[in-house]
Amino acid sequence: MSISPQVLRGDLHDKLVRDQLSHWYRGHALVRLKEKTNRYAKQLGVSPASVGVKEYKSRWGGCHSDGRIYYNWKVIIAPHSIVDYVVVHELCHLVHQDHSKKFWRLLGTILPDYAERKEWLKVNGRGLRG
């Protein structure tokens, strides 16, 4: 079975468009996530060592013990309140490296409705991952 040149061009075009959109979203995500991180870090009195974006298969972010925070760039597609939840969640890990009661209590001081946001992400997050 041979593939026609028109189909191949269509597939290549689709890949190019996907790659360009991904590149734009990654750049946009980094800018917005840094802004949100800086705003909430001041509220929490923490200072991340760095902020970056990655593509995770099953995570929305990660906080390393040395203070580096990474976010899944695809979270930027979510509603602002959900992005805020992910940002505050990772920043709280700068204080508590676990999901203890103290961690959730701290998160609740910034986002009292965090449980609803967490549930939204659990229910709808798969659709953001593509």
MODELLER restraints for C-alpha pairs under 7 A, 6 or more apart:
rsr = mdl.restraints
at = mdl.atoms
rsr.add(forms.Gaussian(group=physical.xy_distance, feature=features.Distance(at['CA:26:A'], at['CA:73:A']), mean=5.59, stdev=0.5))
rsr.add(forms.Gaussian(group=physical.xy_distance, feature=features.Distance(at['CA:29:A'], at['CA:73:A']), mean=5.59, stdev=0.5))
rsr.add(forms.Gaussian(group=physical.xy_distance, feature=features.Distance(at['CA:29:A'], at['CA:76:A']), mean=5.57, stdev=0.5))
rsr.add(forms.Gaussian(group=physical.xy_distance, feature=features.Distance(at['CA:30:A'], at['CA:52:A']), mean=6.40, stdev=0.5))
rsr.add(forms.Gaussian(group=physical.xy_distance, feature=features.Distance(at['CA:30:A'], at['CA:53:A']), mean=6.06, stdev=0.5))
rsr.add(forms.Gaussian(group=physical.xy_distance, feature=features.Distance(at['CA:34:A'], at['CA:51:A']), mean=6.40, stdev=0.5))
rsr.add(forms.Gaussian(group=physical.xy_distance, feature=features.Distance(at['CA:36:A'], at['CA:87:A']), mean=6.96, stdev=0.5))
rsr.add(forms.Gaussian(group=physical.xy_distance, feature=features.Distance(at['CA:37:A'], at['CA:87:A']), mean=6.02, stdev=0.5))
rsr.add(forms.Gaussian(group=physical.xy_distance, feature=features.Distance(at['CA:40:A'], at['CA:88:A']), mean=6.54, stdev=0.5))
rsr.add(forms.Gaussian(group=physical.xy_distance, feature=features.Distance(at['CA:41:A'], at['CA:47:A']), mean=6.02, stdev=0.5))
rsr.add(forms.Gaussian(group=physical.xy_distance, feature=features.Distance(at['CA:41:A'], at['CA:91:A']), mean=6.67, stdev=0.5))
rsr.add(forms.Gaussian(group=physical.xy_distance, feature=features.Distance(at['CA:48:A'], at['CA:67:A']), mean=4.92, stdev=0.5))
rsr.add(forms.Gaussian(group=physical.xy_distance, feature=features.Distance(at['CA:48:A'], at['CA:68:A']), mean=5.99, stdev=0.5))
rsr.add(forms.Gaussian(group=physical.xy_distance, feature=features.Distance(at['CA:48:A'], at['CA:69:A']), mean=6.77, stdev=0.5))
rsr.add(forms.Gaussian(group=physical.xy_distance, feature=features.Distance(at['CA:49:A'], at['CA:67:A']), mean=4.78, stdev=0.5))
rsr.add(forms.Gaussian(group=physical.xy_distance, feature=features.Distance(at['CA:49:A'], at['CA:68:A']), mean=5.11, stdev=0.5))
rsr.add(forms.Gaussian(group=physical.xy_distance, feature=features.Distance(at['CA:50:A'], at['CA:67:A']), mean=6.91, stdev=0.5))
rsr.add(forms.Gaussian(group=physical.xy_distance, feature=features.Distance(at['CA:50:A'], at['CA:68:A']), mean=4.83, stdev=0.5))
rsr.add(forms.Gaussian(group=physical.xy_distance, feature=features.Distance(at['CA:50:A'], at['CA:69:A']), mean=6.12, stdev=0.5))
rsr.add(forms.Gaussian(group=physical.xy_distance, feature=features.Distance(at['CA:51:A'], at['CA:68:A']), mean=6.13, stdev=0.5))
rsr.add(forms.Gaussian(group=physical.xy_distance, feature=features.Distance(at['CA:51:A'], at['CA:69:A']), mean=4.91, stdev=0.5))
rsr.add(forms.Gaussian(group=physical.xy_distance, feature=features.Distance(at['CA:51:A'], at['CA:70:A']), mean=5.72, stdev=0.5))
rsr.add(forms.Gaussian(group=physical.xy_distance, feature=features.Distance(at['CA:52:A'], at['CA:69:A']), mean=6.40, stdev=0.5))
rsr.add(forms.Gaussian(group=physical.xy_distance, feature=features.Distance(at['CA:52:A'], at['CA:70:A']), mean=4.70, stdev=0.5))
rsr.add(forms.Gaussian(group=physical.xy_distance, feature=features.Distance(at['CA:52:A'], at['CA:71:A']), mean=6.40, stdev=0.5))
rsr.add(forms.Gaussian(group=physical.xy_distance, feature=features.Distance(at['CA:53:A'], at['CA:70:A']), mean=5.16, stdev=0.5))
rsr.add(forms.Gaussian(group=physical.xy_distance, feature=features.Distance(at['CA:53:A'], at['CA:71:A']), mean=4.80, stdev=0.5))
rsr.add(forms.Gaussian(group=physical.xy_distance, feature=features.Distance(at['CA:53:A'], at['CA:72:A']), mean=5.72, stdev=0.5))
rsr.add(forms.Gaussian(group=physical.xy_distance, feature=features.Distance(at['CA:53:A'], at['CA:73:A']), mean=5.40, stdev=0.5))
rsr.add(forms.Gaussian(group=physical.xy_distance, feature=features.Distance(at['CA:54:A'], at['CA:70:A']), mean=6.48, stdev=0.5))
rsr.add(forms.Gaussian(group=physical.xy_distance, feature=features.Distance(at['CA:54:A'], at['CA:71:A']), mean=6.09, stdev=0.5))
rsr.add(forms.Gaussian(group=physical.xy_distance, feature=features.Distance(at['CA:54:A'], at['CA:72:A']), mean=5.12, stdev=0.5))
rsr.add(forms.Gaussian(group=physical.xy_distance, feature=features.Distance(at['CA:54:A'], at['CA:73:A']), mean=5.96, stdev=0.5))
rsr.add(forms.Gaussian(group=physical.xy_distance, feature=features.Distance(at['CA:55:A'], at['CA:72:A']), mean=5.02, stdev=0.5))
rsr.add(forms.Gaussian(group=physical.xy_distance, feature=features.Distance(at['CA:55:A'], at['CA:73:A']), mean=6.13, stdev=0.5))
rsr.add(forms.Gaussian(group=physical.xy_distance, feature=features.Distance(at['CA:56:A'], at['CA:72:A']), mean=5.65, stdev=0.5))
rsr.add(forms.Gaussian(group=physical.xy_distance, feature=features.Distance(at['CA:59:A'], at['CA:72:A']), mean=6.88, stdev=0.5))
rsr.add(forms.Gaussian(group=physical.xy_distance, feature=features.Distance(at['CA:60:A'], at['CA:71:A']), mean=5.80, stdev=0.5))
rsr.add(forms.Gaussian(group=physical.xy_distance, feature=features.Distance(at['CA:60:A'], at['CA:72:A']), mean=4.88, stdev=0.5))
rsr.add(forms.Gaussian(group=physical.xy_distance, feature=features.Distance(at['CA:60:A'], at['CA:75:A']), mean=6.61, stdev=0.5))
rsr.add(forms.Gaussian(group=physical.xy_distance, feature=features.Distance(at['CA:60:A'], at['CA:86:A']), mean=6.83, stdev=0.5))
rsr.add(forms.Gaussian(group=physical.xy_distance, feature=features.Distance(at['CA:61:A'], at['CA:70:A']), mean=5.40, stdev=0.5))
rsr.add(forms.Gaussian(group=physical.xy_distance, feature=features.Distance(at['CA:61:A'], at['CA:71:A']), mean=4.05, stdev=0.5))
rsr.add(forms.Gaussian(group=physical.xy_distance, feature=features.Distance(at['CA:61:A'], at['CA:72:A']), mean=5.53, stdev=0.5))
rsr.add(forms.Gaussian(group=physical.xy_distance, feature=features.Distance(at['CA:61:A'], at['CA:90:A']), mean=6.69, stdev=0.5))
rsr.add(forms.Gaussian(group=physical.xy_distance, feature=features.Distance(at['CA:62:A'], at['CA:69:A']), mean=5.71, stdev=0.5))
rsr.add(forms.Gaussian(group=physical.xy_distance, feature=features.Distance(at['CA:62:A'], at['CA:70:A']), mean=5.21, stdev=0.5))
rsr.add(forms.Gaussian(group=physical.xy_distance, feature=features.Distance(at['CA:62:A'], at['CA:71:A']), mean=6.42, stdev=0.5))
rsr.add(forms.Gaussian(group=physical.xy_distance, feature=features.Distance(at['CA:62:A'], at['CA:90:A']), mean=6.44, stdev=0.5))
rsr.add(forms.Gaussian(group=physical.xy_distance, feature=features.Distance(at['CA:63:A'], at['CA:69:A']), mean=4.50, stdev=0.5))
rsr.add(forms.Gaussian(group=physical.xy_distance, feature=features.Distance(at['CA:63:A'], at['CA:70:A']), mean=6.52, stdev=0.5))
rsr.add(forms.Gaussian(group=physical.xy_distance, feature=features.Distance(at['CA:63:A'], at['CA:90:A']), mean=5.77, stdev=0.5))
rsr.add(forms.Gaussian(group=physical.xy_distance, feature=features.Distance(at['CA:63:A'], at['CA:93:A']), mean=6.32, stdev=0.5))
rsr.add(forms.Gaussian(group=physical.xy_distance, feature=features.Distance(at['CA:67:A'], at['CA:94:A']), mean=6.41, stdev=0.5))
rsr.add(forms.Gaussian(group=physical.xy_distance, feature=features.Distance(at['CA:69:A'], at['CA:90:A']), mean=6.96, stdev=0.5))
rsr.add(forms.Gaussian(group=physical.xy_distance, feature=features.Distance(at['CA:74:A'], at['CA:128:A']), mean=6.32, stdev=0.5))
rsr.add(forms.Gaussian(group=physical.xy_distance, feature=features.Distance(at['CA:74:A'], at['CA:129:A']), mean=6.35, stdev=0.5))
rsr.add(forms.Gaussian(group=physical.xy_distance, feature=features.Distance(at['CA:75:A'], at['CA:83:A']), mean=6.24, stdev=0.5))
rsr.add(forms.Gaussian(group=physical.xy_distance, feature=features.Distance(at['CA:75:A'], at['CA:128:A']), mean=6.94, stdev=0.5))
rsr.add(forms.Gaussian(group=physical.xy_distance, feature=features.Distance(at['CA:76:A'], at['CA:83:A']), mean=6.40, stdev=0.5))
rsr.add(forms.Gaussian(group=physical.xy_distance, feature=features.Distance(at['CA:77:A'], at['CA:128:A']), mean=6.65, stdev=0.5))
rsr.add(forms.Gaussian(group=physical.xy_distance, feature=features.Distance(at['CA:82:A'], at['CA:117:A']), mean=5.77, stdev=0.5))
rsr.add(forms.Gaussian(group=physical.xy_distance, feature=features.Distance(at['CA:85:A'], at['CA:114:A']), mean=6.57, stdev=0.5))
rsr.add(forms.Gaussian(group=physical.xy_distance, feature=features.Distance(at['CA:85:A'], at['CA:117:A']), mean=6.53, stdev=0.5))
rsr.add(forms.Gaussian(group=physical.xy_distance, feature=features.Distance(at['CA:88:A'], at['CA:107:A']), mean=6.67, stdev=0.5))
rsr.add(forms.Gaussian(group=physical.xy_distance, feature=features.Distance(at['CA:89:A'], at['CA:107:A']), mean=6.49, stdev=0.5))
rsr.add(forms.Gaussian(group=physical.xy_distance, feature=features.Distance(at['CA:92:A'], at['CA:103:A']), mean=6.47, stdev=0.5))
rsr.add(forms.Gaussian(group=physical.xy_distance, feature=features.Distance(at['CA:92:A'], at['CA:106:A']), mean=6.83, stdev=0.5))
rsr.add(forms.Gaussian(group=physical.xy_distance, feature=features.Distance(at['CA:92:A'], at['CA:107:A']), mean=6.31, stdev=0.5))
rsr.add(forms.Gaussian(group=physical.xy_distance, feature=features.Distance(at['CA:96:A'], at['CA:103:A']), mean=5.56, stdev=0.5))
rsr.add(forms.Gaussian(group=physical.xy_distance, feature=features.Distance(at['CA:108:A'], at['CA:114:A']), mean=6.38, stdev=0.5))
